[in-house]
Amino acid sequence: MLLIHCPHCLEYRDEEEFSYGGEAHIVRPLEPEALNDQEWGDYLFFRTNSRGVHHEMWYHAVGCRRYFNATRNTVTYEILETYKTGTQPTIVGAKQ
Amino acid sequence: MSANRLPTHTGATIDFTFNGRALKGIAGDTLASALLANGVDVVGRSFKYARPRGIFGHGAEEPNGIIQLGSGAGTVPNLKATQVELYQGLEAFSVNGWPSVDVDIMGIIGAFGRLMPPGFYYKTFMYPKKLWMTYEHFIRKAAGLGATPVKDDPDSYDRLNQHCDVLVVGAGPAGLVAAREAARTGARVIIADEQSEFGGSLLASKQSIDGLIARDWVASLVAELGAYSNVQMLPRSTVFGYYDHNFLTILERRTDHLGLTSAHQVRQRMHRVRAAQVVLATGAFERPLVFAHNDIPGVMLASSVSTYVNRYGVAPGNKLVLFTTNDNAYQTALDWHQTGRDVVAVIDTRRDPCGDMVVAVKALGIDVIAGHGVIEAQGNKRVKRALIAPINEAGTEVIGAVRVLDCDLIACSGGWSPAIHLSSHTGAKPVWDENIVGFRPGESKQQERSAGACRGTFDLAGCLAEGATAGADAANCSGHGEGSTQFPMCAVEAFEEQPQQALFLVPHSKSTSRAPSQFVDFQLDVSASAIELAVREGFESVEHVKRYTALGFGTDQGKLGNINGMAILANALNQSIAETGTTIFRPSYTPTTFGAIAGRDVNNLFDPERYTAMHRWHMEQGAEFENVGQWKRPWYFPHQGESMQDAVDREGLAVRNSVGILDATTLGKIDIQGPDAAEFISRIYSNSYLKLAPGKCRYGVMLKEDGMIFDDGVCACLGDNHYLMFTTTGGAAGVLAWLELWQQTEWPELQVYFTSVTDHWTTATVTGPNARKVIAKVCSDIDLSNEAFPFMDWRDGTVAGIKARVFRISFTGELCYEVNVPAHYGRHVWEALIAAGEEFDITPYGTETMHILRAEKGFIIVGQDTDGSMTPADMNMDWVVGKKKTFSFIGKRSLRRSDMLRENRKQLVGLKTLEAKTVLPEGAQVVFDAKQAIPMSMQGHVTSSYYSANLGHAIALAVVKGGHSRLGQIVHCPLADGHTIAAEIVSSVFYDPKGERHHV
């Protein structure tokens, strides 16, 4: 059971308060209509599925109701940092 | 006095029964020690071969003494007799053995054990495939472990969430001093131990510490810990799981030692502990030696024999043969000698044992036979003889003549295996260590450290030193103490020990495959030859061999057998144990009561229930309820003597012919405000809201980015920059999270705010041709005429004296007013509407009638008629997709993906059964050719199906491949019972296809 630091509430709270939001930093195409099916499909369906350092969104569903990002090691489940949406992570893993 | 009870050991007598036989024990006994005291040799039958089995160990490692406690509702299956504290009136039963453990018909199979190799069931009973279910029934009946209680558990359980600085797992020597050092720093400490008393191995030890004999030293330390206000001591508490981020679960057994059930207090409590730091001091398990027929009752672990003698005053036999590979086990010979009973011989596999303990044993005149092994035990329900033989230095061959020793007890020791289970739960990979001949905990993945025997440190002085250091280190790491981890050492008498021999399979004069079974895993009857056979059949991975042979799959999780099994496997594969590796331990460490995991969250408290303001009124009317999410919604309102169908027929006819009233409070409601609210809503719904004026409503569909329908509902413009969004009852929370996601992560520049107001409003839906007349009687400040207040408008007004929002939206297809008032006025307004409607025979209706009426109109229910793979076009709802919107709405691009343009997509249609009264089952598959051989081509399925009293025939909605171009075709629904229902594809709108009735 994860212990997650909410960067808005500034507290460690139990995993039960949060819900998972999927991979972070996926850029939504500004003009979806300009993309062909393959390009749109890449945006829609493909994720990095990282082994190791991974940036992901979490939603403090029964807390402040804010989305934020976490850098988590998908092997050890260690959460290396959490940071607000719209900011960049300070910890970046090697591509695996 | 019982035959095996030592005269030095006295206490209050406790009466209990085992398999119906009345026996006596002494206060402080476990069920196992009491059975041994009474000379009960056979406590159960083995799982596969039904061989007679006796008590083998003295704690969580026990593989044989699996019992069913008590009977009736409180019965507990599969407890280990070694962990059951004796109480007055205890009733225990063997879990295996039919008709009894002493005469077991299945035991005949045991005599043919050689005919049941691993995978026997798969190999033998697989064909013909059809008969597997039959085979399985009998196999399970013959095999299975204990019986599950069939009545509700009479006990209550609870859960406690806790935080601490240092959690110490295990209260043996290492754990106790760790807790003391941590406590001294002021850190909040929890120390838990699965036994009834703290002390671990010291409870049965004759060593002295700081001048006190072990038991007294433990008592003084426990007293010291008890004086700290920052220490919580949890005896009878098993730490059974170690989860992410230092979250550990402890099962505390509060009343199990007092009786079967405990009606007036909590039987067990689960502590959910978030610990800053953890000290694992979980000890070690002695490793059995694997020799022929090592499973006959009377073969035991050496340390268990000592424990029964020293702690419980029970000598489980008369003539002991001690079989060892190490110095440590010689203590058992000393302990046995002190009981005055006979030590026949000590058999040591090493050439020249000469450590301090060996010398002490020899000094008593006990025969120490070096360079030998016990290669076979003989006896039926009790050991009668040990066959011993000289073995070579490598321990692989018998190299001389076999001798017979008469004995009734063989205590064996193959060294010690650290209890690395909890460390393993964290993901730490165990490391093989040749020096201790065992796996040590791997590199820590969490804030934990191991100390003492579970780390491979087996001498008492070492355990105490490591425990103190670990406790202080844990406290320091949690921000307590001054950083020092140096302490004065406890004074302990020390013994010079010589290295042990690594021996995992004792050779026999015959080869492993021909020798009598040499058992590795007692509980599941896995023998050394079975592991070798698995290798010959091509298994290489330890995880595969485990699953094929069932090694370690028992309720003991292979605490005794695993290391021997891995080593035998490694040898068969010609590789090292380190290369072979070990299987991964997972929670739970020992079996855990489901009730304790559930705690108070059972029955009515399983999930919160949500009620509307009119709930009590519904109950007074005798409504039947259905669960919609957490809401309790009236399902239908049966009158005296009415069936459900009678009731919904009556309710549905009333709505279309006069007027009905529905409690629609549960629909999700989200208040949306901000200068960019209209823009935001337009991007969320597939149609545009930019031109929606105050006073107007619009129906919209939300798509996920993949173009699939995700929710639907009406959105009303309340004023400039102010909207009210209705969602489905079950989708409310998901929609709110969806709105937040897009606003916060994608369009933060849009100024818009969302507030859930579902609980703030009560909604009463008044619908039917007479709806206007009813509303007019309780509302005088809204012009209700169709011209002034047309369909899809809303108005502020006063209803029954209460400020209200009235919406002219309709889910029935009839004239309809949805009256929204602040929730607490709900019942008042509802009753006023009922009174106003009396002259029109206003009829309250529930969700079932609501479903039928909307299906008559072909209105979909998201989640029932859609399943996450349906687009608006599939639902024949292209009209709801705004083609000219300036900003692309969510999901728009996906609607022209190639897959969306396929002609044979499943599309919403109506189905009319050819036999008018026949109602299709929801979920029925649709095929085009009823005569096609199985497997048939499935062309769709029925999503909604009802009998419509208004139409006088059954109606159904279905999704059918290419359905929109198949109107008029006949399809078939083959059912599980073999018969087939034919139906015609028709328009999904059965009633009032032009939609005239709601515009009046």
Boltz contact constraints between the chains, C-beta under 6 A:
constraints:
  - contact:
      token1: [A, 1]
      token2: [B, 243]
      max_distance: 6.0
  - contact:
      token1: [A, 1]
      token2: [B, 244]
      max_distance: 6.0
  - contact:
      token1: [A, 1]
      token2: [B, 247]
      max_distance: 6.0
  - contact:
      token1: [A, 2]
      token2: [B, 244]
      max_distance: 6.0
  - contact:
      token1: [A, 2]
      token2: [B, 245]
      max_distance: 6.0
  - contact:
      token1: [A, 3]
      token2: [B, 245]
      max_distance: 6.0
  - contact:
      token1: [A, 28]
      token2: [B, 746]
      max_distance: 6.0
  - contact:
      token1: [A, 32]
      token2: [B, 888]
      max_distance: 6.0
  - contact:
      token1: [A, 32]
      token2: [B, 893]
      max_distance: 6.0
  - contact:
      token1: [A, 37]
      token2: [B, 897]
      max_distance: 6.0
  - contact:
      token1: [A, 37]
      token2: [B, 898]
      max_distance: 6.0
  - contact:
      token1: [A, 40]
      token2: [B, 893]
      max_distance: 6.0
  - contact:
      token1: [A, 44]
      token2: [B, 706]
      max_distance: 6.0
  - contact:
      token1: [A, 59]
      token2: [B, 737]
      max_distance: 6.0
  - contact:
      token1: [A, 65]
      token2: [B, 740]
      max_distance: 6.0
  - contact:
      token1: [A, 67]
      token2: [B, 744]
      max_distance: 6.0
  - contact:
      token1: [A, 67]
      token2: [B, 745]
      max_distance: 6.0
  - contact:
      token1: [A, 76]
      token2: [B, 445]
      max_distance: 6.0
  - contact:
      token1: [A, 77]
      token2: [B, 244]
      max_distance: 6.0
  - contact:
      token1: [A, 85]
      token2: [B, 744]
      max_distance: 6.0
  - contact:
      token1: [A, 85]
      token2: [B, 745]
      max_distance: 6.0
